[in-house]
Amino acid sequence: MAEIDLSQWHVRPASRQDLDALAALAALTGGGFTNLPNDREALAARLDWSDRSLAARIDAPDDELYMLVLEHRPTGRIGGTACIFSRVGVRWPFYSYKISTLSMRSRELERTFRTGVLHLVNDHDGASEVGGLFLHPDLRTGGLGRLLARSRYMFIANHRQRFSSRVLAELRGRIRPDGSAPFWDGLAGKFFGMSFQEADTFNSIHGNQFIADLMPKYPVYVALLPPETQACIGQPHDDGRGARAMLEAEGFACNGYVDIFDGGPTMDCRMEELRAIREARPARMAGEEALPGVSRQLVAGGALQGFRAALLPVRESPDGIMLPPGGPFHSGEALLHAPA
């Protein structure tokens, strides 16, 4: 595989013209990607939602969606996508399972029994969510995934008033090769009469109010679930281990919450604790020059539809920062930059 030239890629807001490219990416996900449904009509609706969100004049989060795409500037190829929800729990409650531990002791038997207990909760209602991160399999080396993931935080940094003080991220749980999910089959699926893939598709198109209608409200003892179901609670899909490491490096942590569909971990962090936001510094682009050997930084500029983010060599000068020629930014433009 040829080495990837990071300087030729940038992240920008998606538009309706990206529908074909996003549909092609969605067909590669293998299921479990609620935020990138393999349904052309659902994708078109999400792009329309993102367009409305970018055009809205607001000073507080209220159920907006911002879809981003990773674009190769010379060719226009779309190599990946990610999204940000400004505030979850507006259209319908945002459900999670909260894991607690129950400990019981019998003196007569001289035995202590401990088990996890799953509680259906809405603890994350009102938080912002980063999700939908998907990169074409051919591009999963060389730093493009990191660029795509961290561009979301720079978008938040550029538009703080549009997001909550707490940000969450859900990682896809374990999925079998046939597309089924052990967690769904061992718990929720027993109450809905549909497969994981059917429920996942329905949720991506219609939302999860059906969960509120049919999901059992009482706590569930983990010890009563099948062993395969127990083993996948809080575990990411094999393809998501790298994403989890990136989230942890950014400041996210697991605090005992898992997804109600596939049991994957839900991570969260306060906005100001996100590394990219905490370390971002404002500057202006002072000009362009060849910068061989200079360390790269994450650079972002522009507002709403005009937002762009890229990993570029940066040299600081008395007048601002110098960037290599041919990039997505313009001389004199206000920028944010943070360590890569």
N, C-alpha and C positions, 0 to 999 in steps of 0.2 A: 504493500500500500504506500502510495506517495506521501511524503511528509506534508502535513497541513500547514498552510501559511495563514496564521491567525489574523494577520493584518488585513486580509481580504474579506473577512467576515464581520458582520455587525448584527445587532439585534434592533428591531424596530416594531412598532405596533402592527398587528395583522390588519388586513383589509379584505373586502369581499373578493378581490382579485386573487387572493391566496387560497380560495376554496379547493381547487383541484389539487394543489400541493398538499394541503392539510388532509384531504380525503385519502391521498396516497400514503401519508404517514400513519393515519388512523388504521389503515388496513394492515399495518405491520405490528400493531401493539399486542395482538394475541389476547385481547380481553382484559378486563379489570381496570381499564383507563376511563373512568367516568368522565373526566374532564377533556378527553379526546375521543368522543364516541365514533365508532365505525358506522356512521349513519350520515349521509350527505345532507339530509334535511336538518338534522340536529346540529351539524356543524355550521350550516348556513345561518341558523337561528342564533348560534353563539357569536358568529361574526357580526351579525346585526346588533346584538346586545353590546358587544365591544364597541362598535361604532357609536351607538347611542351614549355609552358611558364616556367615551373620549370627547364627545361633543357637549356633554352636560356641563352646566355651570353650577358647581356645588362647593360647599366649604366644609362638608362632613360626609363620611361614608354612608351610603344608602343603597346597597344591593347593586353595585356596579361590577362589571367584569371587564378586565383588560387582557386581551390576548396578544402575545408577542410572538414573533417569528425570528429565526436565525437565518440570515440571508447572505449568500455569497455575492458580493457586489459586482464582480466582473460578469457573472453569468445570470444572476437573478435566481439561482437555485435556492429553494427553501429546504434547509437541512434539519430543522427542528422547531419545536414550539414550546411555549410555557404560558401560564396565565396567572392572574392575580384576581381574587375576589375581595372587594372592598369590605364587605360585611356579611358574614354568614348568618343564617337564621332569620332572614327577613321574609323570604317567600314561604318558607316552611321551616320547622325546627331543625336544628343541626344536631343529629344524634351521634353519640359515641357510647362505647362501653367503658366504664371506669372500673379498674381492677382494684379490689381490696383483698385483704387476707382475713380469713376467719380461723381462729384457733380455739379448739375445745379440748378439755382435759377430763379424764375419768380417773379418779383416785382408786376406785375398786379394780379397774382393769390395768391401772398404772400405764395408761396410754394417752398420748397427746396426738390429736389429729388436726392438721392444717390444710386448708384448701383455698384457692382463689375464688373470689365471688365477682361476677360481672353485674354491674348496675347500669341500666339504661339511663343516660343523663343528657342534658343540654348545656353542659358547663361552658362550651365554647361559643355559644350564641353571642353575636356581636363582634367576634374577632375577625380580622382579615385572614385570608388564606392564600398561600402560594401553592400552586399545583400544576397539573397538566404538563409536567416536564417530560418531553420525549424527543430523542435524538435519533436520526437515521442510523441504523447499525453500522454503516460504512464510516461514520464520523465520530465514533465513540472513543477516539484517542486524540491526543494533541491539545487538549484544553478547551475544546468547543463546548462540552457539557458544562464546564465550570463557568464559561462566559455566559451561556444561556441561563444557568441557574442564578448567577449573581446579578444579572441584568435586572431581575425582578426587584431586588433590594434597592438598586439605584433608581429604578422607576419610583418606588415608594419614597426614597429620599428626595426626589425631585417634586413630589406631590404629596407631602406629608398630611395635609389637611384632608385628603381623600381616603385615609386609611385609619384603622383602629390602632390603639396603643399596644395591642397584642396580636401576634402573627402566628398562625399555625400551618403545619404541613402534614398531609397524610401520605404515608408510603403504601404502595400496593402490597398486599399480603401474598402468601404463597398460593400459587395456582398450579394445578396439575397439567401435564402435557395436553390433555384433552379439553382444557379450558374450564374445568370445574374447580371449585374451591373447597378444601376440607372444612374450613370454618363454617361456611354457608351450609354445607351438607349436614354438618353435625349439630347445627343450632337453628339459625333463622329459617333455613330452607324448609324445615319441618312444618312451619306455620303458613307458608305462602303458596305451596303447590306449584312452584316454578323453579327452574334451574338457576344456578348462579349467573350464567350468561344472560338469561332472560330478565332476571331481576336487575342486573347491572345495566342492561340496555334500557329497561323501563325507567330506572332511576336517572340515567343521563338525559332522558328526553322529558320525563314528566315530574321529576323530583321525588323525594322520599316520604311524602305524606302517607303512602301506603304502609311504611314502616310503623308510623304512629298508630295506624288503624289496626294492624294485626300483630305486631311484635308483642310478646309477653312482657308485662310491666314489672313482674316480680324479679328479684335477683336470681341469677343462675349460678349454681355451684359448678365450678370447673371440674371437680372430681366426677361429676355425673356425665360429662361429655366423652365421646369416643377418644381414645388415645391420640389418633391422628389430628383431631380437632384441637386437643389440648396442646399438642406440640407446636402448632402454628400460631398460637396467640402471641401477639406482639412481635412476630417475626416478619421481616420484609421479604418480598420476592427476591430470588437470587439475583435478578437483574437490578434490584434496588439497593444493593449493599453500598455501591459507590455513591448513590444519591444520599443515603443515610450518613455516610462519612462527610459529604459536603455540607449537609445540614448541621451536623455536630460542629464542624469547623467554623460555621457561621454563627453559632451560639444557640442553636435549637437543642432541646433536650426532651427525652421521653419522661412523662410524668404520670404513667399508669393508664393512658387512654388508648383504645384500639378501635379500628373501624368495625362497624356493625355488619358489613358484608363479608369481608375476607379476613378480618382479624389483624390486619397490618397495623403497625404502630402509628399513632398520632403524636407529632412533636410540636412544641411551641416555644415561643421566646417573646420577650418584650421588644417593641420596635427599636428603641434606643440601644438595645444590647446586640442587635445584629451587627456583625463585624463590618460589613461593607458600609453601613450607615454610620457606625461609630467612628470609622477611620476616614470617611470621605472628607475631602477638603475642596473648597470652592476655588476656582481659578478662571482665568481667561486664556483662550488660545492666542498665543503671541505670534505664531507663524508656523511655517513648515520647514523641515530640513531632514536630510537623511540621518538616521540615528542608529548606526550599527553598534551592537554590543550594549545598548542601554536597556536596563530592565523594563519589563512591561508593567503597565498599570491598567486597572479597569477605569475607563473613561466614559462619562455619560453627559449628554446635553440635550437640549430641546424639551419642549413641553407637549404633553398629550400626543396628538397625531404626529408631531415633529420629533418625538423622543428617539434617540439612538444610543447604543452602548457598544463599546468595542474594547478589545485588549490590544493596547498599542504601546510601543516604546515612548517614553515621556522624558523630556529634559526640562527642568525648571529653569526659568530665566527671570531677570528682574521685572520683565513686563508680563509674565504669566508662564504658560507651559508651551513648549515646542513639541509638535507632533509630526510624524512622517507625512510626506506629500501623498495626495490621492485618497485621503481618509474621508470619513463621513461628516467631519466637522469643518467649521468655517472660521477663518481668522477673526478674532475679536469676540467670538461667541463665548458666553458664560458656560462653564463646565464644572462637573464634579469629578474628582479622580481619587482612587483608593488603591492600596497595594493589591496586586493580583493574587 
